[in-house]
């Protein structure tokens, strides 16, 4: 056996000893189906939905939706939950949303024409304020991120590594930009009713960012993003809309963002 064959055999042995390679083609095939993609997008706010609701979102029959959901469950994208006589589906975890949001950044615009006032209104509210699994997205989510940075509650750090010669773009993921909770931020969020110490002890990163596909900028994710969104809902600053993923900022929330975080949220 020659040296090249030996090296090939070594690589194969090492792959087996480490981790199996991800089946990107299988994942891509599942996401390539428009109906499955619509159902996954509908689940992106983290709440469980019934097959009937997901079928309506995808524009397919309930039996067809059930087949699609079974395929997504077998691939680990969603999981089923039984509650009484009803069966619900939810995303398997935030990594699925991260993958979908990243794809949305590079995906071409949806060519489907908006022909009804209802569809036009839904598209607008999705861009204005929506949930991204368990945190805020849309123009409201981006305004929150920018406001927290402006108040010094979060700090952005740029890597000066010699290998990173090109700056990150707000509309893409990169390696140079990281965000950190400041002491001032820890104090302010604690006063706002968030257990910051628990966030710091947890396994989930406290501060992360997602690239917002509609605003082409960063919005706040991570444990802090989830905790803030949960607190906003608890205080009735936010309410869920009728359509999946849509959230609405209440008048109480608009006043609260201004008074507590000096953020002026647009209507």
Residue pairs with C-beta under 8 A, 6 or more apart in sequence:
1 9
15 21
26 75
27 75
27 99
30 36
30 71
30 72
30 75
30 77
31 37
31 40
31 100
31 103
33 68
34 58
35 58
35 59
35 60
35 64
35 65
35 68
36 58
36 68
36 71
36 72
38 57
38 58
38 59
39 54
39 57
39 58
39 65
39 68
39 69
39 72
40 72
40 77
40 78
40 91
40 96
40 100
41 57
41 100
41 244
41 245
42 49
42 53
42 54
42 57
42 58
42 244
42 245
43 49
43 54
43 78
43 89
43 90
43 91
43 244
44 91
44 97
44 100
44 131
44 132
44 133
44 244
44 245
45 130
45 131
45 132
45 133
45 240
45 244
45 245
45 247
46 90
46 91
46 97
46 131
46 133
46 134
47 90
47 240
47 244
48 81
48 88
48 89
48 90
49 57
49 88
49 89
49 90
49 244
50 86
50 87
50 88
50 89
51 62
51 65
51 66
51 69
51 87
51 89
52 62
53 244
54 65
54 69
54 89
55 61
55 62
55 64
55 65
57 244
58 65
58 68
60 68
69 78
69 80
69 89
72 78
73 79
73 80
73 89
76 92
77 91
77 92
77 96
78 89
78 90
78 91
78 92
78 96
79 89
79 90
79 91
79 92
80 87
80 88
80 89
81 87
81 88
81 89
81 90
82 88
91 97
91 133
94 133
94 134
94 221
97 132
97 133
98 210
101 132
101 137
101 210
101 211
101 212
101 213
102 173
102 211
104 213
105 171
105 172
105 173
105 211
105 213
105 216
107 213
114 120
114 123
122 243
122 246
125 241
125 243
125 246
125 248
126 138
126 214
126 245
126 246
127 138
127 139
127 214
127 215
128 138
128 139
128 140
128 266
129 136
129 137
129 138
129 139
129 140
129 141
129 238
129 246
129 247
129 248
129 249
130 136
130 137
130 138
130 141
130 245
130 246
130 247
131 137
131 229
131 240
131 245
131 247
132 141
132 210
132 219
132 221
134 225
134 226
134 229
134 230
135 141
135 210
135 219
135 220
135 221
135 222
135 225
135 226
135 228
135 229
136 144
136 219
136 220
136 225
136 228
136 229
136 232
136 238
136 247
137 210
137 212
137 214
137 219
138 212
138 214
138 215
138 219
139 214
139 215
139 266
140 247
140 249
140 265
141 212
141 215
141 219
141 220
142 212
142 215
142 217
142 218
142 219
143 263
143 265
143 266
144 219
144 220
144 228
144 257
144 261
144 263
145 154
145 209
145 217
145 218
145 219
145 220
146 217
147 257
147 261
147 262
147 263
148 154
148 185
148 220
148 261
149 155
149 156
149 179
150 262
151 184
151 188
151 261
151 262
152 182
152 184
152 185
153 181
153 182
153 184
153 185
153 188
153 189
153 261
154 179
154 180
154 181
154 182
154 185
154 207
154 220
155 179
155 180
155 181
155 182
156 177
156 178
156 179
156 180
157 177
157 178
157 179
157 180
158 167
158 176
158 177
159 175
159 176
159 177
159 178
161 176
164 175
164 176
167 174
167 176
168 174
168 175
168 176
168 177
170 211
170 216
170 217
170 218
171 211
171 216
171 217
172 211
173 211
177 209
177 218
179 207
179 208
179 209
179 218
179 220
180 207
181 189
181 196
181 206
181 207
181 224
186 196
189 196
189 224
189 227
189 228
190 196
192 231
192 260
193 231
194 224
194 227
194 228
194 231
195 227
199 206
199 223
199 224
199 227
200 206
202 223
204 222
204 223
204 226
205 222
205 223
206 222
206 223
206 224
207 220
207 222
207 223
207 224
207 225
208 220
208 221
208 222
208 225
209 218
209 219
209 220
209 221
209 222
210 218
210 219
210 221
211 217
211 218
212 218
212 219
219 225
220 228
229 238
232 238
232 253
233 239
235 252
235 253
235 256
236 250
236 252
236 253
237 249
237 250
237 252
237 253
237 256
237 257
238 247
238 248
238 249
238 250
238 253
239 247
239 248
239 250
240 246
240 247
240 248
241 247
241 248
249 257
249 265
253 265
254 265
257 263
257 264
257 265
258 264
258 265
